[in-house]
Amino acid sequence: MSGFEEQNQTQRAFGWAASDSSGTLHPFHFARRANGENDITLKILYCGICRTDLDTVNNTYGISLYPVLPGHEIVGEVIQVGAKVQKFKVGDKAGVGCFIGSCGSCDGCQSDLESYCPKSITTYTIFDNGGDKNYGGYSDILVVDQHFAVHIPENLALEGVAPLLCAGITVFSPMKFFGLDKAGMHVGVVGLGGLGHLAVKFGKAFGMKMSVISTSPSKKIEAIEQLKADSFVVSHDMEQMEGAVGTLDGIIATISPTQSLLPLLNLLKLNGKLILLTPPDLHKPIEIPIMPLFSGRRTISASMAGGMKETQEMIDFAAKHNITANVEVISTDYVNKAMDRLAKGDVRYRFVIDIANTLNP
């Protein structure tokens, strides 16, 4: 189900792309493939800005393939459907996240976890993998196989839904898989950013006690009063960390820990689970102490975004509990300023581009 049938026709498209590692985005004309028999074409309405977008346009990891047109938190309106499309009709609202293709036959695909397919195809090309080059959601239209799009319920504000397609599923998936979704459990969230604030929202909707672990004392008021977290722990305050030892059933680490995992492992109860969502800096390896794992039968694991079935489940759960991301909606011509602010952590909690009203060829 790669969604990439050979096409002899193309559709004109327009967006904003970076042409080099300066990361500066500029107007960019390009072509999308024609709408195939299993495809839908979306008129993009909103697109969130993810940290991966920033790292890719700036070539942080030295693998970016220019031009880069980012964006994988996409919400749009279906304007065309292929002859074999049954999942959508023209006029539906649909969302597209991190992946738009997979092999369809590996263990990941057979388990509805397309994001773990070794041949998964990212929504926009992050590095040269020898395949077709893809362009993301900072653009006017997107053509995608129906399998890799999800329905967006009518009751959710579309601008707040866009970050759910990456940040939302990235926290929802491990919470469900590792059993950190049971009412009455106590879960900690490391980092109160785009992923972290959604982890708190999902956790409260699951009926759990949620603690935020942060380096920024200034975020305590918003964590407690706005997001309804039950407690707030400043990670560099040894007294606060000591007070939280042995209190958590699990920890969702939305930012990469530095130096050692010991302080976080100490917060876990017997059988506690530490789930990492962000890879560590490859040049600064982290220390993984073994004895706390033995002494408390604790687990360290990691997780990426979920598959398509789980992404739809997440969106439906969000609709039931009225969960959307806290966003700052921006115009397309503000995107470079937004990238600068994102690099400084100056956003609460996600930038979302109003594509439909501000992207002008």
C-alpha positions in Angstrom: 0.0 0.0 0.0 2.7 2.4 -0.9 0.2 4.9 -2.4 2.8 5.7 -5.2 1.4 4.4 -8.5 3.1 5.6 -11.6 1.5 8.7 -12.9 1.8 10.4 -16.3 0.1 13.6 -15.1 0.9 16.0 -12.3 -0.9 18.8 -10.4 0.6 22.2 -9.9 1.4 23.0 -6.3 2.8 25.9 -4.3 4.4 26.1 -0.9 7.3 27.4 1.1 10.6 25.5 1.1 14.3 25.8 2.2 17.0 25.5 -0.4 20.0 25.2 1.9 21.1 24.7 5.5 20.4 28.4 6.3 16.9 27.0 6.9 15.3 30.1 5.4 12.0 29.2 3.8 10.8 30.9 0.6 8.0 30.6 -2.0 8.4 27.4 -4.0 6.5 26.1 -7.1 6.5 22.4 -7.7 4.3 19.5 -8.9 2.2 16.9 -7.0 1.4 13.6 -8.7 -2.1 13.2 -10.3 -4.8 11.8 -8.1 -4.6 8.0 -8.5 -7.5 5.5 -8.0 -6.7 5.0 -4.3 -5.7 8.6 -3.6 -7.4 11.6 -2.2 -6.3 15.2 -2.9 -6.5 17.6 0.1 -6.8 21.3 0.0 -4.6 22.0 3.0 -6.2 24.3 5.6 -3.7 24.1 8.5 -0.2 22.7 9.1 1.6 22.5 12.4 5.3 23.2 12.8 7.2 20.4 14.5 10.7 20.4 15.9 11.6 17.9 13.2 10.8 20.5 10.6 13.3 22.9 12.2 16.0 20.3 12.4 15.4 19.2 8.8 15.5 22.6 7.2 18.6 23.5 9.2 20.3 20.2 8.4 20.9 19.5 12.1 21.8 15.9 11.5 23.7 16.4 8.3 21.3 14.3 6.1 18.8 16.8 4.7 18.1 16.7 1.0 17.3 20.1 -0.4 15.0 21.6 -1.3 13.0 20.8 1.8 9.4 21.6 2.0 8.4 20.5 5.5 5.1 19.9 7.3 3.6 16.6 8.6 0.8 17.9 10.9 -1.7 18.4 8.1 -5.4 19.1 8.2 -7.3 19.7 5.0 -10.5 19.3 3.0 -10.9 16.5 0.5 -11.4 18.0 -3.0 -10.8 14.9 -5.1 -11.1 11.2 -4.6 -9.9 8.3 -6.8 -12.2 5.7 -8.4 -11.4 3.1 -5.7 -11.6 5.4 -2.7 -14.3 4.3 -0.2 -12.9 5.9 3.0 -13.5 9.5 2.1 -15.8 11.7 0.0 -15.4 15.2 -1.4 -15.9 17.7 1.4 -14.7 15.5 4.2 -12.1 16.9 6.6 -9.0 14.7 6.8 -5.6 14.7 8.5 -2.2 13.4 7.5 0.7 12.8 9.8 4.3 11.7 9.6 3.9 8.9 7.1 2.3 8.5 3.7 3.4 5.1 2.6 4.7 1.7 3.8 5.4 -1.8 2.3 2.1 -3.3 3.5 3.6 -6.7 4.3 6.2 -6.5 7.1 5.5 -7.2 10.8 4.9 -3.5 11.4 2.4 -3.1 8.6 0.6 -6.4 9.5 0.3 -5.1 13.1 -1.2 -1.8 12.0 2.0 -0.1 13.0 3.1 1.4 9.6 5.4 3.9 11.4 7.7 1.0 12.2 7.9 -0.4 8.7 11.5 -0.4 7.4 10.3 0.9 4.1 7.9 3.6 5.6 7.7 6.8 3.5 7.7 10.1 5.3 5.3 12.8 4.4 8.2 15.0 3.3 11.7 13.7 2.4 14.0 14.1 5.4 17.0 12.4 3.9 18.0 10.8 0.6 16.7 7.2 0.7 16.9 6.7 -3.1 13.1 7.0 -3.5 10.8 9.7 -4.9 11.2 13.1 -3.3 8.2 14.2 -1.3 7.1 17.6 -0.2 5.1 18.3 3.0 2.3 20.4 4.3 3.6 24.0 4.1 1.7 24.0 0.8 -1.6 24.3 -0.9 -2.5 20.7 -1.8 -1.5 17.2 -0.9 -2.1 13.9 -2.7 -2.1 10.9 -0.5 -3.2 7.2 -0.5 -6.5 7.1 1.4 -5.0 4.5 3.9 -2.6 7.2 5.2 -5.3 9.8 6.1 -7.6 9.9 9.0 -11.1 11.4 9.4 -11.4 14.6 11.5 -14.6 14.8 13.5 -16.7 17.9 13.1 -16.6 19.1 16.7 -12.8 19.7 16.9 -11.2 23.1 16.0 -9.1 22.2 13.0 -6.1 24.5 13.9 -5.9 22.6 17.2 -6.2 19.2 15.6 -3.2 19.6 13.3 -0.5 19.0 16.0 -2.4 15.8 17.1 -1.2 14.2 13.8 2.4 14.1 15.1 2.7 15.4 18.7 -0.6 13.9 19.8 -0.1 10.3 18.4 3.5 10.4 19.6 2.4 10.6 23.2 -0.9 8.7 22.9 0.6 5.6 21.3 3.2 4.8 24.1 0.7 5.6 26.8 -1.7 3.0 25.4 0.9 0.4 24.4 2.8 0.5 27.8 -0.4 0.5 29.8 0.1 4.0 31.1 -3.6 4.9 30.4 -5.3 3.4 33.5 -7.5 5.5 35.8 -5.8 6.1 39.1 -2.2 5.6 37.8 0.4 8.3 38.5 2.4 9.3 35.4 5.1 11.9 35.0 5.7 13.9 31.9 9.3 15.3 31.3 9.1 18.5 29.3 6.1 20.8 28.9 6.2 21.6 25.2 4.3 20.5 22.2 4.3 16.8 23.1 4.3 17.3 26.9 1.2 19.4 27.2 -0.8 16.9 25.1 0.5 14.0 27.3 -1.0 15.8 30.3 -4.3 16.4 28.5 -4.6 12.7 27.4 -3.5 11.5 30.9 -6.2 13.6 32.6 -8.8 12.3 30.1 -7.7 8.8 31.0 -8.4 9.6 34.6 -4.8 9.5 35.8 -2.8 11.6 38.2 -0.3 13.6 36.2 3.0 15.3 37.3 5.1 17.6 35.1 8.9 17.4 35.5 10.5 20.5 34.0 13.6 22.6 34.1 11.5 25.7 34.0 9.8 26.8 37.3 8.0 29.5 35.3 5.8 26.8 33.7 4.3 25.7 37.0 1.3 28.0 36.9 0.2 27.0 33.4 0.9 23.3 34.2 -1.3 23.3 37.3 -4.0 26.0 36.5 -4.3 25.6 32.7 -3.5 22.0 32.0 -4.8 20.7 35.4 -1.6 18.7 36.2 -1.7 17.4 39.7 1.9 18.4 40.6 5.0 20.1 39.3 8.6 19.1 39.9 11.6 21.2 39.0 14.1 18.7 37.8 17.2 20.6 39.1 15.7 21.1 42.6 17.1 18.2 44.5 14.6 18.6 47.4 11.6 18.4 45.0 13.1 15.4 43.2 13.8 13.6 46.5 10.2 14.2 47.5 9.0 12.5 44.3 11.2 9.3 44.6 9.2 6.1 44.2 5.9 7.9 43.3 5.4 7.3 39.6 4.0 4.3 37.7 5.5 5.6 34.5 7.3 8.5 32.9 6.8 9.9 29.4 10.0 11.7 28.5 9.2 14.1 25.7 12.6 15.7 25.7 15.9 13.9 25.6 17.4 13.4 29.1 21.0 14.5 29.5 23.9 12.8 31.2 22.2 10.1 33.3 18.8 8.5 33.5 19.3 7.8 37.2 17.3 10.8 38.6 14.2 9.7 36.5 14.6 6.0 37.3 14.6 6.9 41.0 11.1 8.4 40.6 9.6 5.2 39.5 7.7 2.7 41.6 8.2 -1.1 41.4 7.6 -2.2 37.8 7.7 1.5 36.7 8.3 2.3 33.0 10.4 5.1 31.5 9.5 5.8 27.9 11.8 7.9 25.8 10.2 9.8 22.9 13.2 11.8 21.7 16.5 10.4 20.6 19.5 11.5 22.7 22.2 13.7 21.2 24.5 11.2 19.4 27.5 13.3 20.5 26.5 13.2 24.1 25.6 9.7 25.1 23.5 9.3 28.2 24.4 7.0 31.1 22.0 4.1 31.8 22.5 2.8 35.3 21.6 -0.9 35.6 21.1 -1.5 39.3 17.9 0.6 39.5 16.4 -1.6 36.8 17.2 -4.8 38.8 16.2 -3.4 42.2 12.8 -2.2 41.0 12.1 -4.4 38.0 11.9 -1.1 36.0 11.8 -0.8 32.3 13.4 1.7 29.9 11.9 1.8 26.4 11.3 4.1 23.5 8.5 4.9 21.1 7.7 6.7 17.8 4.4 7.8 16.3 1.7 5.1 16.1 0.1 3.5 13.0 -2.9 4.6 11.1 -5.5 2.6 13.1 -4.1 4.0 16.3 -4.0 7.5 14.9 -7.7 7.4 14.1 -8.4 6.0 17.6 -6.4 8.9 19.1 -8.4 11.5 17.0 -11.7 9.9 18.0 -10.7 9.9 21.7 -9.7 13.5 21.4 -13.1 14.4 19.9 -14.9 12.6 22.7 -12.9 14.5 25.3 -12.5 17.7 23.4 -8.7 17.6 23.3 -6.8 19.8 21.0 -3.4 21.3 21.1 -2.8 24.8 22.5 -1.6 26.7 19.4 -0.5 30.0 18.1 -1.9 30.4 14.6 0.4 32.2 12.2 0.4 33.4 8.6 2.7 31.7 6.1 4.9 34.8 5.8 5.7 34.6 9.5 7.1 31.0 9.2 10.8 32.0 9.3 10.2 34.1 12.5 8.3 31.2 14.0 11.2 28.9 13.3 13.6 31.3 15.1 11.2 31.4 18.0 10.8 27.6 18.1 14.6 27.3 18.3 14.5 29.4 21.4 11.5 27.5 22.9 9.4 30.6 22.6 6.0 29.0 21.8 3.0 27.8 23.9 2.8 25.1 22.7 2.7 24.7 18.9 2.8 27.0 15.9 0.2 26.2 13.3 0.2 27.8 9.9 -3.1 29.1 8.5 -2.4 27.8 5.0 -5.8 28.3 3.5 -6.0 32.0 4.3 -2.4 33.1 4.0 -0.5 31.0 1.4 -0.4 33.2 -1.7 1.4 32.2 -4.9 
